Amino acid sequence: MQTDCSRKPTAFSRIDLIAVLAITVIAAGLLPAAVQQAREDARRTQCRNNLRLIAIACHNYHDTHFSFPLGWFERRRASDAPGAYGWQTRILPFLEQLAIYQRVDFNASMPPEPTAQLKTAIPVYRCPADPTEVTNPMRSNFGTSNYSGNYGSIAAPRWAPGPLAQFWPGGVASLPEPNGILFRNVSVRIADIADGTSNTFIAGERSVKSAAGIWPGVTSSQNETDQVTDCSAGNEINSGIGAFSSVHPGGATFAFCDGSARFISETILSRDGEGAAMGLFQKLAARNDYQPVNPP
């Protein structure tokens, strides 16, 4: 069988060229969006891993001290009480930050101005997508943290006017008992989490949208949001300066008391009330509302 070698190859037509150019232009237009999405996926994954490590560190603290760390220890119950070291400082040994932990004097108040040590950048406390500086200029330039403890479904009281006080929901004179995991002068045990560890937040994201946070502690009694955030109705994810927040589109990542971490939509049902009347957001924040939930 002979092959006709005399046939000339088909010419690359003008129409073919136009089609190739059109495909190239379309692909070039899609590439930046795909690259940006890949980067966001990687940042969100790293943020989730950070929160998992923080939750596991809290569990290791519990194994050692028979409770989760207290949110912060306040020696004097007054609006002008000095700053105090918080839960993020207490779990440092379980995050491979023993050297920093050993230089903290827990018998003293946190200084009003940060030392070089208290400005240290701790990678596990930083969301890779958040642009807040290494030291938080909105919170006295202590080392930044993009994660905040779960205060519960009840808004924290405001002691007195402060830099962020006007934005904090639920300003009251009395001191309602918090129903979260991390708050003033109290250490919560796993046995105290009546709703189950897989159904209760322990911490969540706090981004530049809500002045981020700091890892050493609280700068004063009126600045609880340095360390903790509540999930009260009106303080929903990404809703304002006092809320959990993130720069990831559509919501924020939360760690649960069982050591898992999940992305929670900013549209999660939020509703004031008690028992079954509470929104899912509030049920996930309360450790002892006795309401069964299926976390999203």
TORSELUM-82302 format. One record per residue (C-alpha): z negated, y, x negated; residue in three letters; residue number from 1. Coordinates in steps of 0.1 Angstrom, whole numbers. Layout:
BEGIN
<up = Z | north = Y | east = X | aa = ALA | i = NUM> $
...
***
This chain:
BEGIN
<up = 0 | north = 0 | east = 0 | aa = MET | i = 1> $
<up = 11 | north = 33 | east = -15 | aa = GLN | i = 2> $
<up = -7 | north = 65 | east = -12 | aa = THR | i = 3> $
<up = 12 | north = 97 | east = -5 | aa = ASP | i = 4> $
<up = 0 | north = 118 | east = -35 | aa = CYS | i = 5> $
<up = 26 | north = 145 | east = -27 | aa = SER | i = 6> $
<up = 7 | north = 159 | east = 3 | aa = ARG | i = 7> $
<up = -9 | north = 192 | east = -6 | aa = LYS | i = 8> $
<up = -46 | north = 199 | east = 3 | aa = PRO | i = 9> $
<up = -51 | north = 219 | east = 34 | aa = THR | i = 10> $
<up = -57 | north = 256 | east = 27 | aa = ALA | i = 11> $
<up = -90 | north = 272 | east = 34 | aa = PHE | i = 12> $
<up = -81 | north = 294 | east = 63 | aa = SER | i = 13> $
<up = -93 | north = 329 | east = 71 | aa = ARG | i = 14> $
<up = -110 | north = 315 | east = 102 | aa = ILE | i = 15> $
<up = -130 | north = 290 | east = 81 | aa = ASP | i = 16> $
<up = -140 | north = 318 | east = 58 | aa = LEU | i = 17> $
<up = -152 | north = 340 | east = 87 | aa = ILE | i = 18> $
<up = -172 | north = 310 | east = 101 | aa = ALA | i = 19> $
<up = -189 | north = 303 | east = 68 | aa = VAL | i = 20> $
<up = -198 | north = 340 | east = 64 | aa = LEU | i = 21> $
<up = -212 | north = 342 | east = 99 | aa = ALA | i = 22> $
<up = -234 | north = 311 | east = 93 | aa = ILE | i = 23> $
<up = -246 | north = 325 | east = 60 | aa = THR | i = 24> $
<up = -255 | north = 359 | east = 76 | aa = VAL | i = 25> $
<up = -274 | north = 341 | east = 104 | aa = ILE | i = 26> $
<up = -292 | north = 319 | east = 79 | aa = ALA | i = 27> $
<up = -301 | north = 348 | east = 58 | aa = ALA | i = 28> $
<up = -315 | north = 366 | east = 88 | aa = GLY | i = 29> $
<up = -337 | north = 336 | east = 98 | aa = LEU | i = 30> $
<up = -350 | north = 329 | east = 63 | aa = LEU | i = 31> $
<up = -375 | north = 358 | east = 61 | aa = PRO | i = 32> $
<up = -390 | north = 348 | east = 94 | aa = ALA | i = 33> $
<up = -393 | north = 312 | east = 83 | aa = ALA | i = 34> $
<up = -408 | north = 322 | east = 50 | aa = VAL | i = 35> $
<up = -433 | north = 345 | east = 68 | aa = GLN | i = 36> $
<up = -442 | north = 317 | east = 92 | aa = GLN | i = 37> $
<up = -448 | north = 292 | east = 64 | aa = ALA | i = 38> $
<up = -470 | north = 317 | east = 46 | aa = ARG | i = 39> $
<up = -490 | north = 323 | east = 78 | aa = GLU | i = 40> $
<up = -494 | north = 286 | east = 84 | aa = ASP | i = 41> $
<up = -507 | north = 282 | east = 48 | aa = ALA | i = 42> $
<up = -532 | north = 311 | east = 52 | aa = ARG | i = 43> $
<up = -544 | north = 297 | east = 85 | aa = ARG | i = 44> $
<up = -549 | north = 263 | east = 70 | aa = THR | i = 45> $
<up = -569 | north = 277 | east = 41 | aa = GLN | i = 46> $
<up = -590 | north = 298 | east = 65 | aa = CYS | i = 47> $
<up = -598 | north = 267 | east = 85 | aa = ARG | i = 48> $
<up = -607 | north = 248 | east = 54 | aa = ASN | i = 49> $
<up = -631 | north = 276 | east = 44 | aa = ASN | i = 50> $
<up = -649 | north = 274 | east = 77 | aa = LEU | i = 51> $
<up = -651 | north = 236 | east = 74 | aa = ARG | i = 52> $
<up = -667 | north = 239 | east = 40 | aa = LEU | i = 53> $
<up = -691 | north = 265 | east = 54 | aa = ILE | i = 54> $
<up = -701 | north = 242 | east = 82 | aa = ALA | i = 55> $
<up = -706 | north = 213 | east = 59 | aa = ILE | i = 56> $
<up = -727 | north = 235 | east = 36 | aa = ALA | i = 57> $
<up = -749 | north = 243 | east = 66 | aa = CYS | i = 58> $
<up = -752 | north = 206 | east = 73 | aa = HIS | i = 59> $
<up = -762 | north = 199 | east = 37 | aa = ASN | i = 60> $
<up = -788 | north = 227 | east = 39 | aa = TYR | i = 61> $
<up = -801 | north = 210 | east = 71 | aa = HIS | i = 62> $
<up = -804 | north = 177 | east = 52 | aa = ASP | i = 63> $
<up = -825 | north = 194 | east = 25 | aa = THR | i = 64> $
<up = -846 | north = 218 | east = 47 | aa = HIS | i = 65> $
<up = -845 | north = 199 | east = 80 | aa = PHE | i = 66> $
<up = -829 | north = 229 | east = 98 | aa = SER | i = 67> $
<up = -799 | north = 252 | east = 96 | aa = PHE | i = 68> $
<up = -806 | north = 284 | east = 77 | aa = PRO | i = 69> $
<up = -820 | north = 313 | east = 96 | aa = LEU | i = 70> $
<up = -796 | north = 342 | east = 102 | aa = GLY | i = 71> $
<up = -818 | north = 365 | east = 82 | aa = TRP | i = 72> $
<up = -855 | north = 371 | east = 76 | aa = PHE | i = 73> $
<up = -869 | north = 403 | east = 88 | aa = GLU | i = 74> $
<up = -904 | north = 411 | east = 75 | aa = ARG | i = 75> $
<up = -910 | north = 443 | east = 96 | aa = ARG | i = 76> $
<up = -899 | north = 445 | east = 132 | aa = ARG | i = 77> $
<up = -885 | north = 481 | east = 133 | aa = ALA | i = 78> $
<up = -851 | north = 498 | east = 133 | aa = SER | i = 79> $
<up = -856 | north = 512 | east = 98 | aa = ASP | i = 80> $
<up = -867 | north = 478 | east = 83 | aa = ALA | i = 81> $
<up = -850 | north = 473 | east = 50 | aa = PRO | i = 82> $
<up = -821 | north = 449 | east = 44 | aa = GLY | i = 83> $
<up = -826 | north = 412 | east = 42 | aa = ALA | i = 84> $
<up = -808 | north = 382 | east = 27 | aa = TYR | i = 85> $
<up = -790 | north = 361 | east = 52 | aa = GLY | i = 86> $
<up = -777 | north = 326 | east = 59 | aa = TRP | i = 87> $
<up = -746 | north = 330 | east = 37 | aa = GLN | i = 88> $
<up = -768 | north = 336 | east = 7 | aa = THR | i = 89> $
<up = -790 | north = 306 | east = 15 | aa = ARG | i = 90> $
<up = -762 | north = 281 | east = 16 | aa = ILE | i = 91> $
<up = -747 | north = 292 | east = -17 | aa = LEU | i = 92> $
<up = -760 | north = 261 | east = -36 | aa = PRO | i = 93> $
<up = -740 | north = 239 | east = -13 | aa = PHE | i = 94> $
<up = -708 | north = 259 | east = -19 | aa = LEU | i = 95> $
<up = -709 | north = 255 | east = -57 | aa = GLU | i = 96> $
<up = -724 | north = 289 | east = -62 | aa = GLN | i = 97> $
<up = -758 | north = 279 | east = -76 | aa = LEU | i = 98> $
<up = -757 | north = 305 | east = -104 | aa = ALA | i = 99> $
<up = -756 | north = 334 | east = -79 | aa = ILE | i = 100> $
<up = -783 | north = 318 | east = -57 | aa = TYR | i = 101> $
<up = -807 | north = 314 | east = -86 | aa = GLN | i = 102> $
<up = -806 | north = 351 | east = -93 | aa = ARG | i = 103> $
<up = -816 | north = 361 | east = -57 | aa = VAL | i = 104> $
<up = -852 | north = 370 | east = -51 | aa = ASP | i = 105> $
<up = -858 | north = 359 | east = -16 | aa = PHE | i = 106> $
<up = -894 | north = 373 | east = -17 | aa = ASN | i = 107> $
<up = -879 | north = 408 | east = -19 | aa = ALA | i = 108> $
<up = -858 | north = 428 | east = 5 | aa = SER | i = 109> $
<up = -821 | north = 431 | east = 0 | aa = MET | i = 110> $
<up = -815 | north = 463 | east = -20 | aa = PRO | i = 111> $
<up = -800 | north = 493 | east = -1 | aa = PRO | i = 112> $
<up = -773 | north = 495 | east = -28 | aa = GLU | i = 113> $
<up = -755 | north = 464 | east = -40 | aa = PRO | i = 114> $
<up = -761 | north = 451 | east = -75 | aa = THR | i = 115> $
<up = -731 | north = 438 | east = -95 | aa = ALA | i = 116> $
<up = -742 | north = 403 | east = -84 | aa = GLN | i = 117> $
<up = -741 | north = 412 | east = -47 | aa = LEU | i = 118> $
<up = -706 | north = 425 | east = -51 | aa = LYS | i = 119> $
<up = -693 | north = 392 | east = -63 | aa = THR | i = 120> $
<up = -661 | north = 379 | east = -47 | aa = ALA | i = 121> $
<up = -668 | north = 344 | east = -33 | aa = ILE | i = 122> $
<up = -634 | north = 328 | east = -24 | aa = PRO | i = 123> $
<up = -648 | north = 305 | east = 3 | aa = VAL | i = 124> $
<up = -660 | north = 335 | east = 22 | aa = TYR | i = 125> $
<up = -626 | north = 352 | east = 22 | aa = ARG | i = 126> $
<up = -597 | north = 346 | east = 47 | aa = CYS | i = 127> $
<up = -565 | north = 348 | east = 26 | aa = PRO | i = 128> $
<up = -548 | north = 368 | east = 53 | aa = ALA | i = 129> $
<up = -574 | north = 395 | east = 56 | aa = ASP | i = 130> $
<up = -568 | north = 428 | east = 37 | aa = PRO | i = 131> $
<up = -605 | north = 439 | east = 34 | aa = THR | i = 132> $
<up = -614 | north = 448 | east = -1 | aa = GLU | i = 133> $
<up = -635 | north = 426 | east = -23 | aa = VAL | i = 134> $
<up = -665 | north = 449 | east = -16 | aa = THR | i = 135> $
<up = -666 | north = 460 | east = 20 | aa = ASN | i = 136> $
<up = -664 | north = 498 | east = 22 | aa = PRO | i = 137> $
<up = -674 | north = 497 | east = 59 | aa = MET | i = 138> $
<up = -707 | north = 479 | east = 50 | aa = ARG | i = 139> $
<up = -722 | north = 497 | east = 20 | aa = SER | i = 140> $
<up = -698 | north = 480 | east = -5 | aa = ASN | i = 141> $
<up = -716 | north = 446 | east = -6 | aa = PHE | i = 142> $
<up = -694 | north = 416 | east = -12 | aa = GLY | i = 143> $
<up = -670 | north = 410 | east = 17 | aa = THR | i = 144> $
<up = -672 | north = 380 | east = 40 | aa = SER | i = 145> $
<up = -646 | north = 372 | east = 66 | aa = ASN | i = 146> $
<up = -670 | north = 348 | east = 84 | aa = TYR | i = 147> $
<up = -699 | north = 355 | east = 107 | aa = SER | i = 148> $
<up = -726 | north = 334 | east = 122 | aa = GLY | i = 149> $
<up = -728 | north = 325 | east = 159 | aa = ASN | i = 150> $
<up = -755 | north = 346 | east = 175 | aa = TYR | i = 151> $
<up = -749 | north = 331 | east = 210 | aa = GLY | i = 152> $
<up = -736 | north = 342 | east = 244 | aa = SER | i = 153> $
<up = -762 | north = 369 | east = 247 | aa = ILE | i = 154> $
<up = -755 | north = 403 | east = 232 | aa = ALA | i = 155> $
<up = -778 | north = 413 | east = 203 | aa = ALA | i = 156> $
<up = -801 | north = 442 | east = 210 | aa = PRO | i = 157> $
<up = -795 | north = 475 | east = 194 | aa = ARG | i = 158> $
<up = -826 | north = 488 | east = 176 | aa = TRP | i = 159> $
<up = -814 | north = 523 | east = 171 | aa = ALA | i = 160> $
<up = -781 | north = 543 | east = 166 | aa = PRO | i = 161> $
<up = -762 | north = 531 | east = 135 | aa = GLY | i = 162> $
<up = -727 | north = 533 | east = 120 | aa = PRO | i = 163> $
<up = -714 | north = 506 | east = 144 | aa = LEU | i = 164> $
<up = -740 | north = 508 | east = 172 | aa = ALA | i = 165> $
<up = -719 | north = 527 | east = 197 | aa = GLN | i = 166> $
<up = -694 | north = 499 | east = 198 | aa = PHE | i = 167> $
<up = -719 | north = 471 | east = 202 | aa = TRP | i = 168> $
<up = -721 | north = 457 | east = 237 | aa = PRO | i = 169> $
<up = -754 | north = 451 | east = 256 | aa = GLY | i = 170> $
<up = -775 | north = 478 | east = 240 | aa = GLY | i = 171> $
<up = -810 | north = 471 | east = 254 | aa = VAL | i = 172> $
<up = -846 | north = 479 | east = 244 | aa = ALA | i = 173> $
<up = -859 | north = 444 | east = 249 | aa = SER | i = 174> $
<up = -853 | north = 414 | east = 226 | aa = LEU | i = 175> $
<up = -837 | north = 386 | east = 246 | aa = PRO | i = 176> $
<up = -840 | north = 352 | east = 230 | aa = GLU | i = 177> $
<up = -807 | north = 343 | east = 213 | aa = PRO | i = 178> $
<up = -791 | north = 311 | east = 223 | aa = ASN | i = 179> $
<up = -767 | north = 306 | east = 193 | aa = GLY | i = 180> $
<up = -773 | north = 290 | east = 159 | aa = ILE | i = 181> $
<up = -779 | north = 319 | east = 134 | aa = LEU | i = 182> $
<up = -801 | north = 348 | east = 142 | aa = PHE | i = 183> $
<up = -833 | north = 367 | east = 131 | aa = ARG | i = 184> $
<up = -863 | north = 348 | east = 118 | aa = ASN | i = 185> $
<up = -855 | north = 315 | east = 134 | aa = VAL | i = 186> $
<up = -842 | north = 282 | east = 120 | aa = SER | i = 187> $
<up = -823 | north = 260 | east = 145 | aa = VAL | i = 188> $
<up = -823 | north = 222 | east = 141 | aa = ARG | i = 189> $
<up = -796 | north = 198 | east = 152 | aa = ILE | i = 190> $
<up = -821 | north = 185 | east = 177 | aa = ALA | i = 191> $
<up = -822 | north = 219 | east = 193 | aa = ASP | i = 192> $
<up = -785 | north = 218 | east = 201 | aa = ILE | i = 193> $
<up = -787 | north = 203 | east = 235 | aa = ALA | i = 194> $
<up = -750 | north = 208 | east = 242 | aa = ASP | i = 195> $
<up = -739 | north = 187 | east = 212 | aa = GLY | i = 196> $
<up = -728 | north = 197 | east = 178 | aa = THR | i = 197> $
<up = -691 | north = 192 | east = 187 | aa = SER | i = 198> $
<up = -694 | north = 217 | east = 216 | aa = ASN | i = 199> $
<up = -712 | north = 246 | east = 198 | aa = THR | i = 200> $
<up = -699 | north = 272 | east = 174 | aa = PHE | i = 201> $
<up = -718 | north = 277 | east = 142 | aa = ILE | i = 202> $
<up = -696 | north = 305 | east = 127 | aa = ALA | i = 203> $
<up = -662 | north = 322 | east = 132 | aa = GLY | i = 204> $
<up = -638 | north = 347 | east = 117 | aa = GLU | i = 205> $
<up = -646 | north = 384 | east = 114 | aa = ARG | i = 206> $
<up = -617 | north = 404 | east = 100 | aa = SER | i = 207> $
<up = -609 | north = 440 | east = 91 | aa = VAL | i = 208> $
<up = -603 | north = 446 | east = 128 | aa = LYS | i = 209> $
<up = -641 | north = 445 | east = 134 | aa = SER | i = 210> $
<up = -651 | north = 458 | east = 100 | aa = ALA | i = 211> $
<up = -653 | north = 423 | east = 85 | aa = ALA | i = 212> $
<up = -688 | north = 413 | east = 72 | aa = GLY | i = 213> $
<up = -708 | north = 409 | east = 40 | aa = ILE | i = 214> $
<up = -721 | north = 377 | east = 25 | aa = TRP | i = 215> $
<up = -755 | north = 388 | east = 10 | aa = PRO | i = 216> $
<up = -773 | north = 396 | east = 43 | aa = GLY | i = 217> $
<up = -779 | north = 425 | east = 66 | aa = VAL | i = 218> $
<up = -782 | north = 460 | east = 53 | aa = THR | i = 219> $
<up = -808 | north = 468 | east = 80 | aa = SER | i = 220> $
<up = -822 | north = 456 | east = 114 | aa = SER | i = 221> $
<up = -796 | north = 477 | east = 132 | aa = GLN | i = 222> $
<up = -767 | north = 461 | east = 114 | aa = ASN | i = 223> $
<up = -769 | north = 425 | east = 126 | aa = GLU | i = 224> $
<up = -731 | north = 423 | east = 125 | aa = THR | i = 225> $
<up = -732 | north = 422 | east = 88 | aa = ASP | i = 226> $
<up = -741 | north = 385 | east = 92 | aa = GLN | i = 227> $
<up = -738 | north = 375 | east = 129 | aa = VAL | i = 228> $
<up = -716 | north = 381 | east = 160 | aa = THR | i = 229> $
<up = -722 | north = 373 | east = 196 | aa = ASP | i = 230> $
<up = -698 | north = 359 | east = 222 | aa = CYS | i = 231> $
<up = -711 | north = 378 | east = 252 | aa = SER | i = 232> $
<up = -687 | north = 388 | east = 281 | aa = ALA | i = 233> $
<up = -670 | north = 420 | east = 270 | aa = GLY | i = 234> $
<up = -671 | north = 409 | east = 233 | aa = ASN | i = 235> $
<up = -642 | north = 386 | east = 233 | aa = GLU | i = 236> $
<up = -621 | north = 375 | east = 203 | aa = ILE | i = 237> $
<up = -601 | north = 405 | east = 189 | aa = ASN | i = 238> $
<up = -616 | north = 428 | east = 216 | aa = SER | i = 239> $
<up = -632 | north = 454 | east = 194 | aa = GLY | i = 240> $
<up = -654 | north = 464 | east = 165 | aa = ILE | i = 241> $
<up = -683 | north = 441 | east = 175 | aa = GLY | i = 242> $
<up = -663 | north = 410 | east = 181 | aa = ALA | i = 243> $
<up = -652 | north = 379 | east = 162 | aa = PHE | i = 244> $
<up = -616 | north = 386 | east = 151 | aa = SER | i = 245> $
<up = -588 | north = 376 | east = 128 | aa = SER | i = 246> $
<up = -554 | north = 388 | east = 116 | aa = VAL | i = 247> $
<up = -539 | north = 355 | east = 125 | aa = HIS | i = 248> $
<up = -518 | north = 360 | east = 157 | aa = PRO | i = 249> $
<up = -533 | north = 350 | east = 190 | aa = GLY | i = 250> $
<up = -570 | north = 342 | east = 182 | aa = GLY | i = 251> $
<up = -594 | north = 333 | east = 155 | aa = ALA | i = 252> $
<up = -607 | north = 301 | east = 138 | aa = THR | i = 253> $
<up = -642 | north = 289 | east = 145 | aa = PHE | i = 254> $
<up = -664 | north = 262 | east = 128 | aa = ALA | i = 255> $
<up = -684 | north = 239 | east = 150 | aa = PHE | i = 256> $
<up = -718 | north = 225 | east = 144 | aa = CYS | i = 257> $
<up = -703 | north = 190 | east = 137 | aa = ASP | i = 258> $
<up = -684 | north = 203 | east = 107 | aa = GLY | i = 259> $
<up = -650 | north = 206 | east = 123 | aa = SER | i = 260> $
<up = -630 | north = 239 | east = 126 | aa = ALA | i = 261> $
<up = -605 | north = 249 | east = 152 | aa = ARG | i = 262> $
<up = -583 | north = 278 | east = 162 | aa = PHE | i = 263> $
<up = -595 | north = 294 | east = 194 | aa = ILE | i = 264> $
<up = -572 | north = 315 | east = 215 | aa = SER | i = 265> $
<up = -581 | north = 351 | east = 223 | aa = GLU | i = 266> $
<up = -573 | north = 344 | east = 259 | aa = THR | i = 267> $
<up = -601 | north = 318 | east = 263 | aa = ILE | i = 268> $
<up = -620 | north = 322 | east = 295 | aa = LEU | i = 269> $
<up = -649 | north = 347 | east = 291 | aa = SER | i = 270> $
<up = -672 | north = 354 | east = 319 | aa = ARG | i = 271> $
<up = -708 | north = 365 | east = 323 | aa = ASP | i = 272> $
<up = -733 | north = 344 | east = 342 | aa = GLY | i = 273> $
<up = -755 | north = 314 | east = 339 | aa = GLU | i = 274> $
<up = -748 | north = 276 | east = 339 | aa = GLY | i = 275> $
<up = -714 | north = 266 | east = 353 | aa = ALA | i = 276> $
<up = -706 | north = 303 | east = 361 | aa = ALA | i = 277> $
<up = -703 | north = 310 | east = 323 | aa = MET | i = 278> $
<up = -669 | north = 313 | east = 307 | aa = GLY | i = 279> $
<up = -658 | north = 286 | east = 282 | aa = LEU | i = 280> $
<up = -662 | north = 311 | east = 254 | aa = PHE | i = 281> $
<up = -699 | north = 316 | east = 263 | aa = GLN | i = 282> $
<up = -705 | north = 279 | east = 268 | aa = LYS | i = 283> $
<up = -692 | north = 272 | east = 233 | aa = LEU | i = 284> $
<up = -715 | north = 299 | east = 219 | aa = ALA | i = 285> $
<up = -747 | north = 287 | east = 236 | aa = ALA | i = 286> $
<up = -765 | north = 258 | east = 221 | aa = ARG | i = 287> $
<up = -786 | north = 249 | east = 252 | aa = ASN | i = 288> $
<up = -768 | north = 258 | east = 284 | aa = ASP | i = 289> $
<up = -765 | north = 221 | east = 293 | aa = TYR | i = 290> $
<up = -729 | north = 226 | east = 304 | aa = GLN | i = 291> $
<up = -704 | north = 199 | east = 293 | aa = PRO | i = 292> $
<up = -672 | north = 213 | east = 278 | aa = VAL | i = 293> $
<up = -640 | north = 202 | east = 263 | aa = ASN | i = 294> $
<up = -633 | north = 225 | east = 234 | aa = PRO | i = 295> $
<up = -597 | north = 238 | east = 233 | aa = PRO | i = 296> $
***
